[in-house]
Amino acid sequence: MDRLEEVAVKLERVRRLMAEEELGAVVLGGATNFSWITAGGDDVIVLAAEQGAGSVVITPDGQYVITDNIEAGRLADEELAGLDFTIVQDEWHKESFVTLLDSLVSGDVGADGNWLPGAADYGSEIARLRWSLLPPEVERFRRLGQDVSRCLTETAREVQVGQSEIEIGALLTGKLKALDIAPNVILIASDERIEKYRHPLPKAKHVERYVMLVASVRRFGLQASATRLVHFGELPAELRRKHDACTLVDACFNLETRPGARVSTIFDRAVRMYAATGFADEWRLHHQGGACGYAGRDYKATPDMDEVVLENQAFAWNPSITGTKSEDTVLVTSGAPELLTAAVDWPMLQVEYKGQTLPRADILVR
């Protein structure tokens, strides 16, 4: 399946939704959806913005990108080359989006959120169209996952006692950016900050013995997350016990995540595993992760969530026990989950759960 064929499959998914809902057009303004529908195109200018530089308009018989004259050339040359999208543009200073849209569509319009006045919000329905990944998306995800894992390993092996968390974060970010990977979230914690904070932004704190590195990143629209831990000197017995427990909960989450499984059932079994390992209430202190793909989390799993796992859907579970954490991005298959961010050049634990074994990243001791 080449890029043009991939886009055709996705357009057919959208048009099927349009027919079911009797819509005259669907407008995709979100940057994640631009990347999805264009098979890896990127219209992000401001990293923090949810809306990109181009809005995709899909009608029953055409597909368009509305943008301004600043972005039109680059989008045509670098993001949409070879694809059957027509660019519709106006000068940057004119607020002409609605006028341009009206010239393209007739009938009721749906959008990927509530951002477009007069359009119905189909954000959740459109997101579901992305969840089951096509073969080319899986290949792009594999390459992203391995690149992220290598960056984490290289950074972890270069970290030195006395470095600041900010310096470590900069080192990791530089390695990612060199591979055209955008860092959405970089968390670095050392020593007591690992125990105190679940979301530790890098600070001027200097490393003494223990470091946590967390990366949530994006390339070609796909988003992967992983966590690695480094300890200088012999591991304390309590940290060893906690990490063993955490990786067992992680194995439970991942091995229970199979096509057709209900998220609430997966969550319940993982909560039971927390209790079985002696850390019954730790799941209450931080979210446990969930489905991902073109979002860092398409949804964060909860005890009462009614979603069902799909074939070829990506998940990033991130169980934590105060002082430790286990996280990788996986692809759901009919067999064992595929570890997209599988640790590279790293000490591993072979974790057994219900007769199955899943390799999980251990704490790197230096």
C-alpha positions as CSV (number, residue, x, y, z in Angstrom):
1,M,0.0,0.0,0.0
2,D,1.6,3.3,-1.1
3,R,0.8,6.7,0.3
4,L,-1.9,7.5,-2.3
5,E,-3.6,4.2,-1.5
6,E,-3.4,4.8,2.2
7,V,-5.1,8.2,1.8
8,A,-7.8,6.6,-0.4
9,V,-8.7,4.1,2.4
10,K,-9.0,7.0,4.9
11,L,-11.1,9.1,2.6
12,E,-13.4,6.2,2.2
13,R,-13.8,5.9,6.0
14,V,-14.7,9.6,6.2
15,R,-17.1,9.4,3.3
16,R,-18.8,6.4,4.9
17,L,-19.3,8.4,8.0
18,M,-20.7,11.3,5.9
19,A,-23.2,9.0,4.2
20,E,-24.3,7.5,7.5
21,E,-24.8,11.0,9.1
22,E,-26.1,12.6,5.9
23,L,-23.4,15.2,5.9
24,G,-22.4,17.3,2.9
25,A,-18.9,17.7,4.1
26,V,-16.4,17.0,6.9
27,V,-13.8,19.6,7.9
28,L,-10.6,18.4,9.6
29,G,-8.9,21.3,11.3
30,G,-6.9,19.4,14.0
31,A,-3.2,18.9,13.3
32,T,-3.5,15.2,14.3
33,N,-6.2,14.7,11.7
34,F,-4.2,16.5,9.0
35,S,-1.4,14.1,9.6
36,W,-3.8,11.1,9.6
37,I,-5.7,11.9,6.5
38,T,-2.6,12.9,4.5
39,A,-0.6,9.8,5.6
40,G,2.0,11.6,7.5
41,G,1.8,15.2,6.4
42,D,2.6,17.9,8.9
43,D,0.9,21.3,9.1
44,V,2.1,22.2,12.6
45,I,3.7,25.6,12.9
46,V,3.0,26.4,16.6
47,L,3.8,23.2,18.6
48,A,1.3,24.0,21.3
49,A,-1.6,24.7,18.9
50,E,-4.2,22.0,18.3
51,Q,-5.1,23.5,15.0
52,G,-2.6,23.3,12.1
53,A,-1.9,25.6,9.2
54,G,-4.3,23.8,6.8
55,S,-7.9,22.6,7.2
56,V,-8.9,19.6,5.1
57,V,-12.4,19.7,3.6
58,I,-13.8,16.4,2.4
59,T,-16.9,16.4,0.2
60,P,-18.6,13.4,-1.6
61,D,-16.5,14.0,-4.7
62,G,-13.5,16.0,-3.7
63,Q,-10.9,16.8,-1.1
64,Y,-9.4,20.2,-0.4
65,V,-7.0,22.0,1.9
66,I,-7.9,25.6,2.9
67,T,-5.0,27.7,4.0
68,D,-3.4,31.1,3.4
69,N,-0.8,32.3,1.0
70,I,2.0,31.9,3.6
71,E,1.5,28.2,3.9
72,A,0.1,27.1,0.6
73,G,3.4,26.6,-1.2
74,R,5.1,24.6,1.5
75,L,2.1,22.4,2.1
76,A,1.8,21.7,-1.7
77,D,5.5,21.0,-2.1
78,E,6.4,19.2,1.1
79,E,3.3,17.7,2.7
80,L,0.8,17.0,-0.1
81,A,3.0,16.3,-3.1
82,G,1.6,13.4,-5.1
83,L,-1.7,13.4,-3.3
84,D,-5.1,14.4,-4.8
85,F,-5.8,17.4,-2.7
86,T,-6.7,20.8,-4.1
87,I,-5.3,23.7,-2.2
88,V,-7.7,26.7,-1.8
89,Q,-6.0,29.8,-0.5
90,D,-6.4,33.5,0.2
91,E,-4.1,36.2,1.5
92,W,-3.0,35.8,5.1
93,H,-4.7,39.0,6.3
94,K,-8.2,38.2,5.1
95,E,-10.6,36.3,7.4
96,S,-12.0,34.4,4.5
97,F,-12.1,30.8,5.8
98,V,-15.9,30.6,6.0
99,T,-16.3,32.2,2.5
100,L,-13.9,29.7,1.0
101,L,-15.6,26.8,2.8
102,D,-19.0,27.9,1.6
103,S,-17.7,27.9,-2.0
104,L,-16.7,24.2,-1.7
105,V,-19.6,22.6,0.3
106,S,-23.3,22.3,0.4
107,G,-25.6,20.7,3.0
108,D,-24.8,20.0,6.6
109,V,-21.2,20.1,7.7
110,G,-19.4,18.1,10.4
111,A,-16.0,19.1,12.0
112,D,-13.5,17.4,14.2
113,G,-14.4,19.4,17.2
114,N,-16.6,22.4,18.2
115,W,-14.2,24.9,16.7
116,L,-16.2,25.6,13.5
117,P,-19.4,27.8,13.9
118,G,-22.4,26.2,12.3
119,A,-20.8,22.7,12.0
120,A,-21.8,19.7,14.1
121,D,-19.1,18.3,16.3
122,Y,-18.0,14.8,15.1
123,G,-14.6,14.9,16.8
124,S,-15.0,11.6,18.7
125,E,-16.5,9.8,15.6
126,I,-13.6,11.0,13.4
127,A,-11.0,10.0,16.1
128,R,-12.3,6.4,16.0
129,L,-11.6,6.2,12.3
130,R,-7.9,6.6,13.2
131,W,-7.7,4.0,15.9
132,S,-7.1,0.8,13.8
133,L,-3.8,1.4,12.0
134,L,-3.1,0.5,8.4
135,P,0.1,-1.4,7.5
136,P,2.1,1.7,6.3
137,E,1.1,3.5,9.6
138,V,2.4,0.5,11.6
139,E,5.7,0.6,9.7
140,R,6.1,4.3,10.4
141,F,5.2,3.7,14.1
142,R,7.8,0.9,14.3
143,R,10.6,3.2,13.0
144,L,9.5,6.0,15.4
145,G,9.4,3.6,18.4
146,Q,12.8,2.3,17.8
147,D,14.3,5.8,17.2
148,V,12.7,7.0,20.5
149,S,14.0,4.0,22.3
150,R,17.6,4.5,21.0
151,C,17.5,8.2,22.0
152,L,16.4,7.2,25.5
153,T,19.2,4.6,25.8
154,E,21.9,6.9,24.5
155,T,20.8,9.7,26.9
156,A,20.6,7.3,29.8
157,R,24.1,6.0,29.2
158,E,25.5,9.6,28.9
159,V,23.9,10.9,32.0
160,Q,26.4,11.8,34.7
161,V,26.1,12.3,38.5
162,G,26.0,16.1,39.0
163,Q,24.2,16.9,35.8
164,S,21.0,18.9,36.1
165,E,17.7,17.6,35.0
166,I,17.5,20.5,32.6
167,E,20.7,19.5,31.0
168,I,19.5,15.9,30.6
169,G,16.3,17.1,29.1
170,A,18.2,19.2,26.6
171,L,20.4,16.2,25.7
172,L,17.4,14.0,25.1
173,T,15.5,16.7,23.1
174,G,18.6,17.2,20.9
175,K,18.8,13.5,20.0
176,L,15.1,13.4,19.2
177,K,15.1,16.6,17.1
178,A,18.1,15.3,15.1
179,L,15.8,12.4,14.0
180,D,13.0,14.8,13.1
181,I,11.0,13.8,16.2
182,A,9.0,16.5,17.9
183,P,9.1,16.2,21.8
184,N,5.6,16.8,23.0
185,V,6.4,16.0,26.6
186,I,9.9,15.5,28.2
187,L,9.9,14.7,31.9
188,I,13.1,14.3,33.8
189,A,13.3,13.7,37.6
190,S,16.2,12.7,39.9
191,D,16.3,11.2,43.3
192,E,13.5,12.4,45.6
193,R,11.7,14.2,42.8
194,I,10.8,10.8,41.3
195,E,8.9,9.9,44.5
196,K,7.3,13.4,44.9
197,Y,5.9,14.1,41.5
198,R,4.2,12.0,38.8
199,H,4.8,14.7,36.1
200,P,8.2,16.1,36.9
201,L,9.2,18.9,34.5
202,P,13.0,19.1,34.3
203,K,14.4,21.5,37.0
204,A,17.9,22.7,38.0
205,K,18.1,19.8,40.5
206,H,21.4,17.9,40.1
207,V,21.6,14.1,39.9
208,E,22.8,12.2,42.9
209,R,21.9,8.6,42.4
210,Y,18.7,8.0,40.4
211,V,17.1,9.4,37.2
212,M,13.8,9.0,35.4
213,L,13.5,9.9,31.7
214,V,10.1,10.1,30.1
215,A,9.5,11.0,26.4
216,S,6.2,11.5,24.6
217,V,6.9,12.4,21.0
218,R,5.5,12.8,17.5
219,R,6.7,12.1,14.0
220,F,4.5,12.0,10.9
221,G,1.6,12.6,13.2
222,L,2.1,9.3,15.2
223,Q,2.8,9.7,18.9
224,A,4.8,7.3,21.1
225,S,5.6,7.3,24.8
226,A,8.3,5.5,26.8
227,T,10.0,5.7,30.2
228,R,13.4,4.6,31.3
229,L,15.1,4.6,34.7
230,V,18.8,4.9,35.6
231,H,20.5,4.2,39.0
232,F,24.1,4.9,40.0
233,G,25.3,2.2,42.4
234,E,23.5,-0.8,43.9
235,L,19.7,-0.7,43.8
236,P,18.0,-0.4,47.2
237,A,16.0,-3.5,48.1
238,E,12.8,-1.5,48.3
239,L,13.2,0.1,44.9
240,R,13.9,-3.4,43.5
241,R,10.7,-4.7,45.0
242,K,8.7,-1.7,43.7
243,H,10.0,-2.0,40.2
244,D,9.4,-5.7,40.0
245,A,5.8,-5.0,41.1
246,C,5.4,-2.2,38.7
247,T,6.5,-4.3,35.7
248,L,4.1,-7.1,36.7
249,V,1.2,-4.6,36.6
250,D,2.5,-3.4,33.3
251,A,2.6,-6.9,31.9
252,C,-0.9,-7.4,33.1
253,F,-2.1,-4.3,31.3
254,N,-0.4,-5.2,28.1
255,L,-1.1,-8.9,27.9
256,E,-4.8,-8.3,28.7
257,T,-5.0,-5.7,25.9
258,R,-6.2,-7.8,23.1
259,P,-8.7,-7.2,20.2
260,G,-12.3,-7.3,21.6
261,A,-11.2,-6.8,25.3
262,R,-13.2,-4.2,27.2
263,V,-11.1,-1.5,28.7
264,S,-12.9,-1.6,32.0
265,T,-12.1,-5.3,32.3
266,I,-8.4,-4.7,31.6
267,F,-8.3,-1.9,34.1
268,D,-10.0,-4.1,36.8
269,R,-7.5,-6.9,36.4
270,A,-4.6,-4.4,36.6
271,V,-6.0,-2.9,39.8
272,R,-6.2,-6.4,41.2
273,M,-2.6,-6.9,40.3
274,Y,-1.6,-3.7,42.1
275,A,-3.3,-5.2,45.2
276,A,-1.6,-8.6,44.7
277,T,1.8,-7.0,44.7
278,G,1.1,-5.1,47.9
279,F,0.5,-1.7,46.4
280,A,-3.3,-1.6,46.3
281,D,-3.8,2.2,46.1
282,E,-1.0,3.3,43.9
283,W,-3.2,3.3,40.8
284,R,-5.2,6.1,42.3
285,L,-2.2,8.5,42.3
286,H,-1.7,8.8,38.5
287,H,-3.6,7.8,35.3
288,Q,-2.6,4.5,33.9
289,G,-2.3,5.4,30.2
290,G,-4.5,4.1,27.5
291,A,-5.0,4.1,23.7
292,C,-2.8,6.2,21.5
293,G,-1.8,6.7,17.9
294,Y,-2.3,10.2,16.4
295,A,-2.8,11.5,20.0
296,G,-0.6,11.1,23.0
297,R,-3.6,9.4,24.5
298,D,-6.8,8.9,22.4
299,Y,-8.3,8.2,25.8
300,K,-7.0,7.6,29.3
301,A,-8.4,4.4,30.6
302,T,-10.7,4.5,33.7
303,P,-12.4,1.8,35.8
304,D,-15.8,2.3,34.1
305,M,-14.7,3.0,30.5
306,D,-16.8,1.1,28.0
307,E,-14.4,1.2,25.0
308,V,-13.3,-2.0,23.3
309,V,-9.8,-2.7,22.0
310,L,-9.3,-2.9,18.3
311,E,-6.9,-4.9,16.1
312,N,-3.9,-2.9,15.2
313,Q,-4.6,-0.2,17.8
314,A,-1.8,1.3,19.7
315,F,-1.7,1.6,23.5
316,A,0.7,3.2,26.0
317,W,0.1,1.9,29.5
318,N,2.1,3.7,32.2
319,P,1.6,2.1,35.6
320,S,3.6,3.7,38.4
321,I,4.4,2.9,42.0
322,T,5.8,5.8,44.0
323,G,9.5,5.9,43.0
324,T,9.2,3.9,39.8
325,K,7.3,3.5,36.6
326,S,7.1,1.2,33.5
327,E,6.0,2.5,30.1
328,D,6.2,1.5,26.5
329,T,4.0,2.0,23.4
330,V,2.6,-1.3,22.0
331,L,0.6,-2.4,19.0
332,V,-2.3,-4.7,19.7
333,T,-2.4,-7.9,17.7
334,S,-4.3,-11.2,18.0
335,G,-1.2,-12.6,19.7
336,A,1.2,-11.0,22.1
337,P,1.4,-7.2,21.9
338,E,4.2,-5.8,19.7
339,L,6.5,-3.5,21.7
340,L,6.9,-0.6,19.3
341,T,9.3,1.2,21.7
342,A,11.1,-2.0,22.8
343,A,14.1,-1.1,24.8
344,V,17.4,-1.1,22.9
345,D,20.7,-2.1,24.5
346,W,19.0,-2.2,27.9
347,P,18.7,-4.6,30.8
348,M,15.4,-6.5,30.6
349,L,13.1,-8.4,32.9
350,Q,11.2,-11.3,31.6
351,V,7.9,-10.8,33.4
352,E,5.5,-13.8,33.6
353,Y,1.7,-13.3,33.7
354,K,-0.9,-16.0,33.2
355,G,1.6,-18.3,31.5
356,Q,2.9,-15.7,29.2
357,T,6.2,-13.8,29.3
358,L,6.6,-10.1,28.3
359,P,10.0,-8.4,28.3
360,R,10.0,-5.2,30.3
361,A,12.7,-2.6,30.8
362,D,14.6,-3.0,34.0
363,I,16.3,-0.1,35.9
364,L,19.7,0.5,34.3
365,V,22.4,0.3,36.9
366,R,25.6,2.2,36.3
